[in-house]
């Protein structure tokens, strides 16, 4: 299994909430339709949800069956999806992006 994480840090919590809604309502399903096995959004601890001007960090995490499956996603789908995301949420709106990838070397799922 292969992991892909997109982290976003927001200067304005209102923009973070808008980004989360877009991921939840559209983008996660699009990435899964393009090859991811699953997707989730994490709102990292330390975000002050009540403040209009605070630094919030969120992560979108995706799993692919293999590095090859991820590379096919990057080749065939990511350019279009990244362009759409940057059109809606450009860095000029106070967002900083960071990406990380890696092989999942161990995983445990609770059963029952």
N, C-alpha and C positions, 0 to 999 in steps of 0.2 A: 504494500500500500504506500501511496505517496501523498504528502501533505503540502498544501499551499495556503499561506496566510497573507491577507492584506490587512495591514494595520493603518488606521487613520486617526490622527490627532486633530482636534477641532479647537479653535479659539472661542467659538460661540456654541453653547450647548443646543441652541435652537437648530443649528445646521446639523449637529450630530443626530438629533431626533429625526430630522428630515432624511438624512442618509440611512439611518436604521429602517425607517418606513419604506424607503425605496428598495433596500435589500430584501426586507421581509415580504413585500408585496409583489416584487418583480424579479430582482436580479438573482437571488439565490436559486429560484426555480429555473431561470435561464441557464445558469452555470451547470446545474444538474442535468438539464436537457442536453447540454453540450458535452457531457461526459463525466462530471463529478458524481461520486457515489452518494455523497451527502454534503450538507452545508449548514453552518450555524453562524450566528452573530453573537459576539461577546461584548458586553459593555464593561470595560475594565473597572475594577474598584478604584476609588479615588475621584471619580467623576461626581461633581456636585450638580445633581439634576435640578436643583431649585434655582440656580443662578443663571441669569441670562448671559453673562460674560464669564465663562470658566473654561478651563482646558479639560476636554473630555477625550478619552481614548477608547476606541472600539476596534474589534478585530473581526473580520470575516474569515472563517476557516472552512476549507474544502478538502475532501479526501478523494483521491483518484485510485483506480485499481493498480496502477503502475506508473513509473516515470514516463514510459512510452505513451500511456493514455493522457497524462498531463501534457506532454510535448505535442500531442495531436490537438489538444484543446488550445494550447498556446498558438499553434500554427493556424488552425482553422477557425477559431472563434474569438480568442482573446483580443485581437486588434479591434474588432468591431465593438466588443463589450467594453473595453477600456476607453475607447473614444466616446461612447455613450456616457459612461460614468464621469469622465473628465469634462464633458460638455455640461452635465448637470452640477457637478461638484468640482470645479477647477480649484487649483491652489489659491487663486486670488480670493476665494471665499473664506480663507483662513484655515485651510486644511493641509496637513502634511501627511504624505503617504509613505509607507514602508512595506516591502514585500519580503517574504521568506519562504523557502521551499526545503523539503527534506524527506528522506525515506523514513517511514514509520518502522521503528525497530522492535517495538513491543506495544501491545495494547491489551487491555482487559475490559471486559464488559460484564456487568453484574447480571446474573441469570436468576430468574425467579422472583 
